[in-house]
Amino acid sequence: NRRASTVNDTVVKSSAGAIYDIDVCKVTNISQTLERLKDAGFWIYAADLNGEDIRNCDFSGKAGIIIGNEGKGVSKNLLKNSDKIITIPNFSDFDSLNASVAAAIIMYEIFR
């Protein structure tokens, strides 16, 4: 609620229409939302530098993904409440990806 960006005209335009093919919702309490998703049968994956390689994960079933910001990452509370912490393998000297790039890579791996 305090740090989330809104789905506005800029978001719709930059998504090139993809926003109409995925469900997007804004929540006020992420921890409570995670619990509701878990109760609905979702497995919650949080992206972090110290997680399991996404290439070795079984992404069958319903999945919820938590992507942190480029500076601070996913909060410790959300990491603790996730079912699995995952990481994208790094093949260079930098240790972090842009949040949208990380989300795209993880979503590709889930759908693959």
Backbone torsions as a table, in degrees:
resi	resn	phi	psi	omega
1	ASN	NA	-36.8	-176.5
2	ARG	-90.2	-30.0	-172.8
3	ARG	-119.5	0.9	-176.7
4	ALA	-82.2	144.0	173.7
5	SER	-81.9	154.8	-178.9
6	THR	-91.2	157.3	174.5
7	VAL	-87.7	96.8	-177.6
8	ASN	-117.7	-172.3	-178.4
9	ASP	-58.1	-36.8	179.7
10	THR	-64.8	-42.2	179.0
11	VAL	-63.8	-45.5	179.5
12	VAL	-60.4	-45.5	-179.1
13	LYS	-64.9	-45.7	-177.6
14	SER	-69.8	-20.9	178.7
15	SER	-79.2	-8.2	-179.5
16	ALA	54.2	36.0	177.1
17	GLY	91.8	-11.0	-178.7
18	ALA	-63.8	-24.9	179.7
19	ILE	-58.6	-24.3	-179.4
20	TYR	-83.7	-7.4	-178.9
21	ASP	-106.0	-3.8	179.3
22	ILE	-129.4	152.6	177.4
23	ASP	-83.5	129.6	178.0
24	VAL	-125.9	132.3	175.6
25	CYS	-139.4	152.1	177.4
26	LYS	-109.4	129.8	-178.4
27	VAL	-121.2	159.7	179.8
28	THR	-96.8	-21.0	-179.5
29	ASN	-136.5	105.4	-174.7
30	ILE	-66.7	-38.9	-179.1
31	SER	-62.0	-43.8	177.7
32	GLN	-65.2	-37.8	179.2
33	THR	-65.6	-39.4	177.0
34	LEU	-59.2	-43.7	179.3
35	GLU	-63.0	-40.5	177.9
36	ARG	-65.2	-40.0	177.8
37	LEU	-65.0	-41.9	177.4
38	LYS	-61.1	-42.7	178.2
39	ASP	-62.3	-26.8	179.3
40	ALA	-88.7	6.3	175.3
41	GLY	93.7	11.7	177.4
42	PHE	-83.8	145.4	172.1
43	TRP	-101.7	126.3	-173.4
44	ILE	-98.4	122.4	179.3
45	TYR	-110.8	130.0	176.9
46	ALA	-114.1	132.7	179.4
47	ALA	-84.9	129.5	-179.6
48	ASP	-156.0	155.1	179.7
49	LEU	-64.3	-24.4	-176.7
50	ASN	-108.5	51.8	-179.6
51	GLY	-119.6	-174.6	177.2
52	GLU	-78.2	139.2	178.6
53	ASP	-55.7	125.3	-176.7
54	ILE	-61.4	-22.4	179.8
55	ARG	-70.8	-16.4	-178.7
56	ASN	-105.3	6.6	-176.4
57	CYS	-93.0	146.0	173.6
58	ASP	-94.3	106.7	-177.0
59	PHE	-98.7	25.5	177.9
60	SER	-72.0	151.0	-178.6
61	GLY	91.2	-173.5	-178.6
62	LYS	-79.7	136.2	-175.9
63	ALA	-128.4	139.2	169.3
64	GLY	-117.3	137.3	-175.6
65	ILE	-118.0	134.2	174.2
66	ILE	-110.7	122.5	177.0
67	ILE	-117.4	125.3	178.0
68	GLY	-85.8	178.7	176.7
69	ASN	-82.1	167.4	-175.2
70	GLU	-66.0	-26.4	-176.8
71	GLY	-84.5	-52.5	-172.7
72	LYS	-107.1	-14.7	-179.2
73	GLY	73.7	-159.2	179.7
74	VAL	-82.0	138.4	-178.9
75	SER	-63.4	154.5	179.2
76	LYS	-60.1	-37.1	179.4
77	ASN	-62.9	-43.5	179.8
78	LEU	-70.9	-36.0	175.3
79	LEU	-60.8	-43.3	-179.6
80	LYS	-62.8	-35.2	-177.1
81	ASN	-91.3	2.4	178.0
82	SER	-83.9	154.7	177.2
83	ASP	-78.4	-33.8	-179.4
84	LYS	-150.0	139.2	174.8
85	ILE	-100.8	127.5	-175.8
86	ILE	-121.8	157.4	177.7
87	THR	-138.6	152.2	175.0
88	ILE	-94.0	125.6	-178.5
89	PRO	-60.3	143.3	-176.7
90	ASN	-106.3	131.8	-178.7
91	PHE	-117.8	21.2	179.4
92	SER	-150.4	-170.3	-175.4
93	ASP	-79.9	-18.7	-179.8
94	PHE	-83.6	148.9	-174.0
95	ASP	-109.2	2.1	-176.3
96	SER	-142.6	147.5	176.5
97	LEU	-110.6	158.8	170.2
98	ASN	-56.7	141.7	-175.9
99	ALA	-57.6	-41.2	-178.9
100	SER	-69.0	-34.5	177.6
101	VAL	-68.0	-45.1	178.2
102	ALA	-60.2	-44.2	179.1
103	ALA	-61.1	-42.8	-179.8
104	ALA	-63.4	-42.9	180.0
105	ILE	-63.9	-44.8	-179.3
106	ILE	-65.7	-43.3	178.6
107	MET	-63.3	-39.0	176.0
108	TYR	-60.2	-45.7	-178.8
109	GLU	-63.6	-38.3	178.1
110	ILE	-64.5	-45.5	-177.5
111	PHE	-76.1	-21.1	178.9
112	ARG	-66.4	NA	NA
